[in-house]
Every structure is written in C-alpha cells, then in structure tokens.
Amino acid sequence: MKSLVRAPWFGHAVVIAAMIAAIAIVNVAWVAPREKERTALGTQERSLRAELTDLQEGIAEMELWRLGQADSGASRGRSKRALPAGGMVPSLLDALAEIGKRHGVRADLIQPAGLPSDETLPDASGAAVTYRKVDLRLRLEAPYRAVGQYLAEVEKLDQLVVIRSVTLRHEAALAPRLIADVSLWIYGTP
C-alpha cells in the first residue's frame, strides 16, 4: 500500500479527482442555479416586452381616438338624458353588463360610494336643474385594450354618466389582465 501511495501516477490521480469534484460542486452550487435564473429572467423579459408593446399600441390608439374626437363635432352636439332616479342605477347596471360581455371585462365589484345626493346644475339654456347624483365604484378585470374599449362605450351611453377617475393596477397573478378601479357619477331626475 505504501508503494502505491508513493507512485507518481497516484498523486496525479488524486489531483484530477479533486479537480473533478471541485468542478461538480461549482456546477451544482453556482452554475446550475444561475442558468435557471437566466432562463426565468428571459421568460419574464419576453412577457414584459409583450405587455409593453400592448401598452404602446393602446396609447397610440388612444391618441388616434383623441385626434378623431377633436375633429368631429358629432359628440359635442349629442345630449345625454337623465333617467328617473328610481331607474337610473338599474338601467346603467344592465348597460354595463352588456358592454362587459362584448369586451370580455369582468366586474369584480360594483358598490355605491356614499348616499345619493341632490345637485343643482345649469342646463344647456342656463336654467338651474336639480339632479339626483349617485357615486358608483367599479373594480374591473380585463386586458388594457379591453378596459379602454369598455370605458369608451360607457362614455357613449345616452344616459347621463360621468367617468370621474380610472386607476389601473398590474397584478402578476392576473397578467396580462389588469385591475381597473373606476369611479362614476350617474345623474337622474328626482
């Protein structure tokens, strides 16, 4: 055994075995996890690039829409009507359900924000008119483009509805869908 340990090839074999073991340990502890991380980051990058492209297309479409609205006076001359207070909310909810079906928008929450209130505003002739106002909050789930189409169609309703605010949130679990918190004012006659 002593002569085996003193043989020159034995020392070389031990060094080679130690190098192979070190390479294997480095591969398992360092290289393989980094490769998995690189693959995951590449997938995430492709997903984010697709979302960015979709958002940029949506912005371009909104800009085209805005330019088209500036040129057409059709929407300026169209008047909206205030429904009787008892039917204004159910009528709007029916319309929202239909619009949501057309655009694949899911409403997770529809709730009033406060109590209905009376508000006196001037009409087109300048005379004071009293309206019943209801503030509704909606939480929608849909792709970016569908949210825009949904809200554009809500604005086109002949019922007196004002979209006060829209807040978009991205949740990774729902990607590429977004969460949109929307605040609406609905006006009706008392």
Secondary structure, 3 states (H helix, E strand, C coil): CHHHHHCHHHHHHHHHHHHHHHHHHHHHHHHHHHHHHHHHHHHHHHHHHHHHHHHHHHHHHHHHHHHHHHHCCHHHHCCCECEEHHHHHHHHHHHHHHHHHHHCCEEEEEEECCCCEEEEEECCCCCEEEEEEEEEEEEEEEEHHHHHHHHHHHHCCCECEEEEEEEEEECHHHCCEEEEEEEEEEEEEC
